[in-house]
Amino acid sequence: MTELHKKYSEFREAGAEIIPVQREERDGAAGLETTVKKTGAKFPILNDPEGKSTARYQTDEGFPTYVIGKDGKVLRILSGTKTKRPSAGEIFESLSASLTE
């Protein structure tokens, strides 16, 4: 999340929003608050304490990152696992490529 926070202005300049979904099964809202304080995140972070919403988007390979267009359609799916997610740079590159197509 810290890396996303550092690149947040670039995403906003591109007309994009970052909306991570936090799964804090053990700590709930308190865990989300800790994450926000720790990272300094200025973007919205959704909380899915029971993992019901995020479970629908999990794949056999792990926890992907979705780049979604303004029309709500998925433009790109970036592979990731619980411990190895796409970097903010990779997400931004994917977004930029999607906008130029």
RAFENHU-V205072 format. One record per helix or strand of 3 or more residues. SS is the DSSP state (H for helix, E for strand). FROM is the first residue (numbers start at 0). TO is the last residue. Records with the same first field share a line. If there is no record, write none. Layout:
SS=FROM-TO / FROM-TO
This chain:
H=1-12 / 27-38 / 51-54 / 87-99
E=19-21 / 44-46 / 64-67 / 73-77
